[in-house]
């Protein structure tokens, strides 16, 4: 398509303008003419200009596709970040409102508490004053009465008539025997105010709430439901998936057996390829290779098989995989037949799985 649209026969050489470029040097990545080839590029990898053009176009398309994929990923990431910003703003406003609401509540509680403190101090003060004033009044009354009695005693002493003196002295003597009023030995003082300190434990505090994108790690899977509403956790949508891996086993909306078998086959294939030097080794006996195969490949393939819902198709898939791997390196015939039987009959395969 490109050869029909473009002319590659009349391209001037950049070094020798009087000559036309005839080939493309893959090593130097430039167009060359016959003179260039004789002087510099004689031993280099030279190809047709049209082929070089097609290669370059193919590379550009590949790069374009890669850039498009990268742009798609960037746009997806951009959308995710915008969602995170939106979720963070929502959370920020919500927490800010919570702080304001709690601030008003704390203010009301503090005002109420100080009001109660003042009332309690007032009551205690009145109680103390009442007790002290009661004793003070008793003392004042006693002092007034005592002064009157002192005056009466003095008047009795000042009498010049002996008859009157002895007539009143008996009563005057009783006045001198009066007792002082009893007061309390001590008085309870008003309580002392000890200032306290408000801290995060009795007002509130900010706690680390994890990463902003922690909900990205959380996935949900719906089974046998027509509910299509997105699940949200803290205003962040949880992605719905059709399958996920749990403890090495694939779980899907369809049950997961077929998907899990394909996953186990890929992992067993990787383990089989890693042990390629073992299969090619002539120093190991076939029985030893079979034991290595069973412990390092078959065990990976059949991991979690106790929960599989085996069908004829899935059993055949396992049979084909195992037969191919066993036959690749021509193991000992007796050993092959002994192990082959498990994968020729589905019943024996199921018995082998149950025996694991």
Number of C-alpha atoms within 10 A of each C-alpha: 6 10 11 6 7 10 10 15 12 10 16 16 19 15 13 14 11 10 17 19 24 20 23 24 22 15 10 12 10 15 23 27 23 16 16 19 17 11 8 10 19 13 9 13 12 21 14 15 20 17 13 19 16 15 12 12 13 12 12 12 12 12 12 12 12 12 12 12 12 12 12 12 12 12 12 12 12 12 12 14 14 12 15 16 13 14 17 17 12 14 14 12 11 12 13 12 12 11 15 12 12 14 14 11 12 15 12 12 12 12 12 12 12 12 12 12 13 12 12 14 16 12 13 16 15 13 14 14 15 12 14 16 11 11 15 13 11 14 16 12 12 15 14 10 13 16 11 12 17 14 11 15 18 12 12 18 12 10 13 9 10 8 9 11 16 13 12 14 14 10 11 20 11 10 17 12 8 12 8 11 12 9 14 8 5 7 11 12 11 16 10 7 8 5 6 6 5 9 9 8 7 9 10 13 9 8 6 5 7 8 8 13 15 10 17 13 8 12 15 13 14 14 11 7 6 7 8 8 7 12 13 11 10 10 14 19 17 17 15 14 12 14 18 15 12 8 7 12 19 20 19 19 13 12 14 20 21 20 16 23 24 17 17 24 21 14 15 22 18 12 17 19 13 10 15 11 10 16 21 12 12 9 7 11 12 20 14 12 20 20 13 15 19 14 11 15 24 20 15 19 24 19 17 19 20 13 11 16 12 16 12 8 10 17 19 16 16 18 19 14 15 21 16 10 14 19 13 9 14 12 17 14 11 11 16 17 11 9 15 17 13 19 21 16 13 19 12 13 17 16 11 13 17 10 8 11
